[in-house]
Amino acid sequence: MPSSDYKRSFPSFQQGKGEAVALFGYSEADHAWYPFPVGINSQDVLLNRPSRLDSFGRQRVSEPYTIFYSKQIVDKGSLFFSEATGAGTSTITYNTGDASTTLYASGSGAYAIRQTNMRFNYQPGKSQQILTTFVLGEAESGTTARVGYFNTHTGAPYTGNRDGIYFGRDDGGYFWAISKTGIENKVYQEDWEIDNFTGDGPSAATLDFTKSQIGATDFEWLGVGSVRCGFVYNGEFYYAHQFNHANNIEGVYMSSPNHSIRYEVFSDGPVTALKQISASVQSEGGFNSIGVSVGVSTNGTSVDVAHNTDEILLAVRLQTGKFDTAVISEFFSTLSVTANAHFEWFLCLNPTYTGTLSWSDVPNTSLQRAIGNNFVISDRGTVLAAGFASRESKGDTLSVNTVLRLGADLDGTADIFVLGARAIGNACTMHGSLNFLELNLG
């Protein structure tokens, strides 16, 4: 037995019909796995396996709070994901009947990228878990692919200032990595300290990354916490590598804990592909909607709405540079001040409209607003709510229950929530408001 103690242990086991349980611990001093010494209570060891604990060492419970999930049963989820392709031959194709999308790139400088518009809020002191399913493909010279929880700057080819956590492949093989504004800490498969998944680690698994896999990451941020990366294999979590930052770095390990789910593939010539399947972002230990209430209105400015014409009353979006802010829509209201007026109101995402809105920052928030007047909507985009009212009804105040939140496309085009109206009968003069909960506290 090694003389070193087991101050950091990653027990695991193999068990089948007639098989004995084998328990392992990782020795920091020897950088090796050993069977646990005789006398260790196997039940205690199993209860304290890393896969049974969140990143703060708390026992995992059966009801994590789902912040976001993606499954491509009927389409590729274009309402939630933005895309970019460029150079060479690059395509993004939904695989009907396979609940997946293939990202393909061939030729010098070719790329294909899919990324959620929304970025997902992390609450300090809680473990955040990211699950992604994919077929990463063969690691080969001249190609790169990444899957994970990260973002880059908004200019093509979307490679600068990469920030976040991801699994990938390149000329050197397969790797887990963390990037902070473009500075990458990459660890290749042969150097994964917990399990390199070549058959001789705690999982006893040999993973083939040209087949479907379930990538698993959990992290404690607080700026300087630990990040655990691995895979789900035969229904069990197994960690490959752990990045420890407290007492090891100066500053934070990634600039923001609020990132997108992202899949990307690049080529310098060879044909390469990546298959996107499903994803989930979960807060372990629950989620508290703690934030600052923000009210945005037409602020006394009257908006004239023409008969039978969709027009903008009020529009809201995130400020450039603050796309990692999480903002939840709570409720909205409309009011007509015209006698005998009747109107339809609607709340929509990313409508098509004429003219150029004049945007201004909402003080002490991450939002911008624009007040409409003679901005005609030709296509409502995605309608989140709609209804009818009149002056006599004194306007409507209604809650909004939608998973959709403000975000931005890969190229930095911000999503827009629009409160609009259509006069029924006579034209009318209107006012409106939108109310949000901004979850970021600082």
C-alpha positions as CSV (number, residue, x, y, z in Angstrom):
1,M,0.0,0.0,0.0
2,P,1.2,3.6,-0.6
3,S,2.4,5.5,2.4
4,S,0.5,8.6,1.4
5,D,-2.9,9.3,2.9
6,Y,-6.2,9.6,0.9
7,K,-6.8,13.2,1.6
8,R,-8.7,13.4,-1.8
9,S,-10.5,10.2,-2.7
10,F,-12.6,9.3,-5.7
11,P,-14.1,5.9,-4.9
12,S,-15.8,3.9,-7.6
13,F,-17.0,0.4,-8.1
14,Q,-17.8,-2.3,-10.6
15,Q,-20.6,-4.6,-9.7
16,G,-22.5,-7.3,-11.7
17,K,-23.9,-10.8,-11.1
18,G,-21.5,-12.6,-8.9
19,E,-18.9,-9.9,-9.0
20,A,-17.2,-8.4,-5.9
21,V,-17.3,-4.7,-5.2
22,A,-13.9,-3.0,-6.0
23,L,-13.3,0.3,-4.3
24,F,-10.6,2.7,-5.3
25,G,-9.0,5.9,-3.9
26,Y,-6.8,8.4,-5.6
27,S,-3.5,9.3,-3.8
28,E,-2.5,12.9,-4.2
29,A,1.1,12.2,-3.3
30,D,1.5,9.3,-5.7
31,H,-0.8,10.5,-8.4
32,A,-2.2,7.0,-8.7
33,W,-5.3,4.9,-7.9
34,Y,-5.2,2.2,-5.2
35,P,-7.7,-0.2,-3.7
36,F,-9.1,1.2,-0.4
37,P,-7.4,-0.3,2.6
38,V,-9.2,-3.2,4.4
39,G,-11.5,-1.9,7.1
40,I,-13.0,1.1,5.3
41,N,-16.7,0.9,5.5
42,S,-17.9,0.3,1.9
43,Q,-21.3,1.8,2.5
44,D,-19.8,5.0,3.7
45,V,-17.4,5.1,0.7
46,L,-20.3,4.6,-1.8
47,L,-22.4,7.3,-0.2
48,N,-19.5,9.7,-0.5
49,R,-18.5,8.9,-4.1
50,P,-18.0,12.1,-6.0
51,S,-20.9,11.3,-8.2
52,R,-23.2,11.3,-5.2
53,L,-22.0,14.7,-4.1
54,D,-22.4,18.1,-5.7
55,S,-19.4,20.4,-6.3
56,F,-19.7,21.8,-2.7
57,G,-19.6,18.3,-1.2
58,R,-23.4,18.1,-0.4
59,Q,-25.3,14.9,-1.0
60,R,-27.1,15.1,-4.3
61,V,-30.9,15.0,-4.1
62,S,-33.4,13.6,-6.6
63,E,-34.9,17.0,-7.6
64,P,-32.3,19.4,-9.1
65,Y,-33.8,22.7,-10.4
66,T,-33.8,22.7,-14.2
67,I,-32.8,26.1,-15.6
68,F,-32.8,25.0,-19.2
69,Y,-33.0,21.9,-21.3
70,S,-32.9,21.2,-25.0
71,K,-34.2,18.2,-27.0
72,Q,-34.6,18.2,-30.7
73,I,-37.6,16.0,-31.2
74,V,-39.5,17.9,-33.9
75,D,-36.9,20.5,-35.0
76,K,-33.5,21.9,-34.2
77,G,-34.7,24.4,-31.7
78,S,-34.1,27.6,-33.6
79,L,-36.1,29.5,-31.1
80,F,-33.4,28.9,-28.6
81,F,-30.2,28.5,-30.7
82,S,-28.5,30.9,-33.1
83,E,-26.2,29.6,-35.8
84,A,-23.2,30.7,-37.8
85,T,-21.4,29.1,-40.7
86,G,-18.5,30.4,-42.7
87,A,-15.8,29.8,-45.3
88,G,-15.2,26.5,-47.2
89,T,-18.2,24.2,-47.1
90,S,-20.1,24.6,-43.9
91,T,-23.6,23.3,-43.1
92,I,-25.9,22.8,-40.2
93,T,-28.5,20.1,-40.8
94,Y,-31.4,18.8,-38.7
95,N,-31.6,15.0,-38.7
96,T,-35.3,14.1,-38.9
97,G,-36.1,11.0,-36.8
98,D,-32.7,11.2,-35.0
99,A,-33.5,14.1,-32.7
100,S,-30.1,15.6,-33.5
101,T,-28.4,18.2,-35.7
102,T,-25.1,17.7,-37.6
103,L,-22.5,20.5,-37.8
104,Y,-20.3,20.0,-40.8
105,A,-17.2,21.9,-42.0
106,S,-14.7,21.3,-44.8
107,G,-12.1,23.6,-46.3
108,S,-9.7,26.2,-45.0
109,G,-11.3,28.4,-42.3
110,A,-14.6,26.6,-42.4
111,Y,-16.7,26.5,-39.3
112,A,-20.2,25.7,-38.0
113,I,-21.5,26.9,-34.6
114,R,-24.7,26.6,-32.6
115,Q,-25.2,28.5,-29.4
116,T,-28.2,29.3,-27.1
117,N,-29.2,33.0,-27.3
118,M,-29.8,32.9,-23.5
119,R,-27.1,32.6,-21.0
120,F,-27.9,30.8,-17.8
121,N,-27.6,32.3,-14.3
122,Y,-25.3,30.8,-11.7
123,Q,-26.1,31.4,-8.0
124,P,-22.9,31.6,-5.8
125,G,-22.8,28.9,-3.2
126,K,-24.7,26.4,-5.3
127,S,-23.4,23.7,-7.6
128,Q,-24.3,24.1,-11.3
129,Q,-24.4,21.0,-13.4
130,I,-24.2,20.9,-17.2
131,L,-25.1,17.8,-19.2
132,T,-24.6,17.6,-23.0
133,T,-25.0,14.7,-25.4
134,F,-23.1,14.5,-28.6
135,V,-21.0,12.6,-31.1
136,L,-17.7,14.5,-31.1
137,G,-16.0,12.6,-33.9
138,E,-12.5,11.6,-34.7
139,A,-9.6,13.7,-33.4
140,E,-7.5,14.5,-36.5
141,S,-5.1,17.1,-37.7
142,G,-6.5,20.3,-39.0
143,T,-9.9,20.0,-37.2
144,T,-11.3,21.2,-33.9
145,A,-14.6,20.6,-32.1
146,R,-15.9,21.7,-28.8
147,V,-19.1,21.1,-26.7
148,G,-19.9,22.8,-23.5
149,Y,-20.8,25.8,-21.5
150,F,-19.0,28.8,-23.0
151,N,-19.1,32.0,-25.2
152,T,-16.8,34.0,-27.4
153,H,-16.8,37.5,-28.7
154,T,-19.4,38.3,-31.4
155,G,-17.2,38.8,-34.5
156,A,-16.7,36.0,-37.1
157,P,-15.1,33.5,-37.0
158,Y,-16.2,33.6,-33.3
159,T,-13.0,32.3,-31.7
160,G,-11.7,35.3,-29.7
161,N,-12.0,35.7,-25.9
162,R,-13.4,32.2,-25.4
163,D,-14.7,32.0,-21.8
164,G,-16.2,28.9,-20.1
165,I,-15.9,25.1,-19.8
166,Y,-15.9,22.5,-22.6
167,F,-14.9,19.1,-23.9
168,G,-13.2,19.0,-27.2
169,R,-10.8,17.5,-29.7
170,D,-8.0,18.9,-31.9
171,D,-4.6,17.8,-33.3
172,G,-3.5,16.7,-29.9
173,G,-6.4,14.5,-29.1
174,Y,-9.4,14.8,-26.7
175,F,-9.4,17.3,-23.9
176,W,-11.3,19.0,-21.1
177,A,-10.6,22.8,-20.9
178,I,-11.5,26.0,-19.1
179,S,-10.9,29.3,-20.8
180,K,-10.9,32.8,-19.4
181,T,-11.2,35.6,-22.0
182,G,-9.2,33.5,-24.5
183,I,-6.6,32.1,-22.1
184,E,-7.1,28.4,-22.2
185,N,-6.2,25.7,-19.5
186,K,-6.4,22.5,-21.5
187,V,-5.8,19.0,-20.2
188,Y,-5.6,16.1,-22.7
189,Q,-7.0,12.6,-22.1
190,E,-3.7,11.0,-21.1
191,D,-3.3,13.6,-18.3
192,W,-6.8,13.3,-16.8
193,E,-6.0,12.6,-13.2
194,I,-9.1,10.8,-12.1
195,D,-10.1,8.5,-15.0
196,N,-8.8,8.7,-18.6
197,F,-11.4,6.3,-19.8
198,T,-9.0,3.9,-21.5
199,G,-10.2,0.9,-19.5
200,D,-7.9,1.0,-16.5
201,G,-9.6,3.8,-14.4
202,P,-12.3,3.6,-11.8
203,S,-15.0,3.3,-14.4
204,A,-13.2,0.5,-16.3
205,A,-14.7,2.1,-19.4
206,T,-13.0,2.6,-22.7
207,L,-15.0,5.5,-24.3
208,D,-15.2,5.8,-28.1
209,F,-15.8,9.5,-28.9
210,T,-17.0,8.7,-32.4
211,K,-20.1,7.2,-30.6
212,S,-22.7,9.1,-28.7
213,Q,-21.6,10.2,-25.2
214,I,-23.0,12.1,-22.2
215,G,-20.6,14.9,-21.1
216,A,-21.0,16.0,-17.5
217,T,-19.6,19.1,-15.8
218,D,-20.4,20.6,-12.4
219,F,-18.8,23.6,-10.9
220,E,-18.6,25.9,-7.9
221,W,-17.8,29.4,-9.1
222,L,-17.5,32.1,-6.4
223,G,-14.7,33.1,-8.9
224,V,-12.2,30.6,-7.6
225,G,-14.0,27.2,-7.0
226,S,-13.4,23.8,-8.4
227,V,-14.7,22.3,-11.7
228,R,-15.3,18.6,-12.2
229,C,-15.5,17.2,-15.7
230,G,-16.4,13.7,-16.9
231,F,-19.1,11.5,-18.4
232,V,-22.1,9.5,-17.6
233,Y,-21.5,5.8,-18.4
234,N,-23.9,3.0,-17.8
235,G,-26.1,5.2,-15.7
236,E,-23.3,6.4,-13.4
237,F,-21.4,9.7,-13.2
238,Y,-17.6,9.2,-13.5
239,Y,-15.2,12.1,-13.4
240,A,-12.2,12.4,-15.7
241,H,-10.5,15.5,-14.3
242,Q,-10.9,18.1,-11.6
243,F,-9.7,21.7,-11.9
244,N,-8.9,23.2,-8.5
245,H,-8.5,27.0,-8.3
246,A,-8.8,28.2,-4.7
247,N,-5.3,28.8,-3.3
248,N,-3.9,28.1,-6.8
249,I,-4.6,31.2,-8.9
250,E,-4.8,34.9,-8.6
251,G,-8.2,36.2,-9.7
252,V,-11.0,34.2,-11.2
253,Y,-10.8,31.1,-13.4
254,M,-13.4,32.3,-16.0
255,S,-14.7,35.9,-16.3
256,S,-18.4,34.9,-15.9
257,P,-20.3,31.9,-14.6
258,N,-23.3,32.7,-16.8
259,H,-22.8,31.1,-20.2
260,S,-24.5,29.5,-23.2
261,I,-24.7,25.9,-24.3
262,R,-22.6,25.8,-27.4
263,Y,-21.5,23.3,-30.0
264,E,-18.8,24.2,-32.6
265,V,-16.6,22.6,-35.3
266,F,-13.7,24.1,-37.3
267,S,-11.7,22.9,-40.2
268,D,-8.4,24.0,-41.8
269,G,-9.1,21.7,-44.8
270,P,-10.2,18.2,-43.8
271,V,-13.9,17.1,-43.7
272,T,-15.1,17.1,-40.1
273,A,-18.5,16.9,-38.3
274,L,-20.0,17.1,-34.9
275,K,-23.5,15.9,-33.9
276,Q,-25.5,17.9,-31.3
277,I,-28.1,15.9,-29.5
278,S,-29.4,17.2,-26.1
279,A,-28.4,19.4,-23.2
280,S,-29.5,20.4,-19.7
281,V,-28.4,23.1,-17.2
282,Q,-29.4,22.5,-13.6
283,S,-28.9,24.2,-10.3
284,E,-28.2,21.6,-7.6
285,G,-29.7,22.4,-4.2
286,G,-32.6,24.4,-5.7
287,F,-32.8,27.9,-7.2
288,N,-33.9,31.1,-5.6
289,S,-35.2,33.9,-7.8
290,I,-33.4,36.6,-5.9
291,G,-33.0,39.7,-7.9
292,V,-34.0,43.4,-8.4
293,S,-37.4,44.3,-9.8
294,V,-37.2,46.6,-12.9
295,G,-40.1,48.5,-14.3
296,V,-39.9,50.0,-17.8
297,S,-42.7,52.1,-19.3
298,T,-43.6,54.6,-21.9
299,N,-43.0,57.1,-19.1
300,G,-45.8,59.5,-20.0
301,T,-45.1,59.4,-23.7
302,S,-48.3,58.8,-25.7
303,V,-48.2,56.3,-28.5
304,D,-50.8,56.7,-31.3
305,V,-52.0,53.3,-32.6
306,A,-53.8,53.2,-36.0
307,H,-56.8,51.2,-36.9
308,N,-56.1,47.6,-37.7
309,T,-52.3,48.1,-37.7
310,D,-49.8,46.4,-35.4
311,E,-47.6,49.0,-33.8
312,I,-44.9,49.1,-31.1
313,L,-45.7,50.6,-27.7
314,L,-42.5,49.7,-25.9
315,A,-39.4,47.6,-26.7
316,V,-36.7,46.2,-24.3
317,R,-33.4,44.5,-24.9
318,L,-30.1,43.9,-23.0
319,Q,-27.3,46.4,-23.3
320,T,-24.3,45.5,-25.4
321,G,-21.6,43.9,-23.2
322,K,-24.2,42.7,-20.7
323,F,-25.6,39.7,-22.5
324,D,-24.7,37.4,-19.5
325,T,-27.3,39.1,-17.4
326,A,-30.3,36.9,-16.6
327,V,-33.6,38.8,-16.8
328,I,-37.0,37.2,-16.2
329,S,-40.2,38.7,-17.6
330,E,-42.7,39.1,-14.8
331,F,-45.8,41.2,-16.0
332,F,-46.9,44.0,-18.3
333,S,-49.7,46.4,-18.7
334,T,-51.5,48.4,-21.4
335,L,-53.8,51.4,-21.2
336,S,-55.8,53.4,-23.8
337,V,-56.8,57.0,-23.0
338,T,-59.1,57.3,-26.0
339,A,-62.8,57.3,-25.4
340,N,-64.7,54.2,-26.7
341,A,-61.4,52.7,-27.8
342,H,-60.9,48.9,-28.2
343,F,-57.6,47.3,-29.0
344,E,-55.7,44.1,-29.1
345,W,-52.4,43.9,-27.1
346,F,-49.6,41.4,-27.6
347,L,-46.2,40.7,-26.2
348,C,-43.7,39.2,-28.7
349,L,-40.1,38.3,-29.2
350,N,-38.0,39.6,-32.2
351,P,-40.8,41.0,-34.4
352,T,-40.1,42.6,-37.8
353,Y,-40.9,46.3,-37.9
354,T,-40.3,49.4,-40.0
355,G,-38.0,52.2,-38.9
356,T,-35.1,52.4,-36.4
357,L,-35.9,52.5,-32.7
358,S,-34.1,55.0,-30.5
359,W,-32.6,53.1,-27.6
360,S,-31.6,54.4,-24.2
361,D,-30.1,52.7,-21.1
362,V,-32.4,52.0,-18.2
363,P,-30.4,53.4,-15.2
364,N,-29.0,50.9,-12.7
365,T,-30.0,47.9,-14.9
366,S,-28.6,45.9,-17.8
367,L,-31.6,46.9,-20.0
368,Q,-32.3,49.3,-22.8
369,R,-35.7,50.6,-23.8
370,A,-37.2,52.2,-26.8
371,I,-40.6,53.9,-27.0
372,G,-42.6,53.3,-30.2
373,N,-44.6,55.8,-32.2
374,N,-45.5,55.0,-35.8
375,F,-43.3,51.9,-35.8
376,V,-45.4,49.4,-37.7
377,I,-44.9,45.7,-37.1
378,S,-45.1,43.5,-40.3
379,D,-44.4,40.2,-38.5
380,R,-45.0,39.6,-34.8
381,G,-42.2,37.0,-34.6
382,T,-42.8,34.8,-31.6
383,V,-46.0,35.8,-29.7
384,L,-45.7,35.2,-26.0
385,A,-49.1,36.5,-25.0
386,A,-52.1,38.3,-26.6
387,G,-55.5,39.5,-25.7
388,F,-58.1,42.3,-26.0
389,A,-59.1,45.3,-23.9
390,S,-60.8,48.7,-24.0
391,R,-60.6,52.0,-22.3
392,E,-63.4,51.0,-20.1
393,S,-61.5,47.9,-18.8
394,K,-58.8,50.4,-17.5
395,G,-56.1,48.4,-19.3
396,D,-54.7,45.0,-18.5
397,T,-51.9,43.9,-16.1
398,L,-50.9,40.3,-16.8
399,S,-48.2,38.0,-15.7
400,V,-45.8,36.4,-18.1
401,N,-44.8,32.7,-17.7
402,T,-42.2,31.8,-20.3
403,V,-38.8,30.1,-20.4
404,L,-37.7,32.6,-23.0
405,R,-35.4,35.3,-21.7
406,L,-33.5,38.1,-23.3
407,G,-30.3,37.1,-24.9
408,A,-28.3,37.7,-28.1
409,D,-27.3,35.9,-31.4
410,L,-23.8,34.7,-32.0
411,D,-23.1,38.0,-33.8
412,G,-24.3,40.1,-30.9
413,T,-27.7,41.0,-32.3
414,A,-29.8,41.4,-29.1
415,D,-33.2,39.8,-28.6
416,I,-36.0,42.3,-28.3
417,F,-39.2,42.0,-26.2
418,V,-41.9,44.2,-27.7
419,L,-45.2,45.2,-26.2
420,G,-47.5,46.1,-29.1
421,A,-51.1,47.0,-29.9
422,R,-53.6,47.1,-32.7
423,A,-56.6,49.4,-32.6
424,I,-60.0,47.9,-33.3
425,G,-62.3,50.4,-34.8
426,N,-61.1,53.9,-34.1
427,A,-57.5,54.8,-33.7
428,C,-56.4,55.2,-30.1
429,T,-53.7,56.7,-27.9
430,M,-52.0,54.3,-25.6
431,H,-49.4,53.8,-22.9
432,G,-47.6,50.6,-21.7
433,S,-45.2,49.0,-19.3
434,L,-43.0,46.0,-19.0
435,N,-41.6,44.6,-15.7
436,F,-38.7,42.3,-15.1
437,L,-36.7,40.6,-12.4
438,E,-32.9,41.0,-13.0
439,L,-31.2,38.1,-11.2
440,N,-27.6,39.4,-11.3
441,L,-26.8,41.1,-8.0
442,G,-23.7,43.0,-9.1
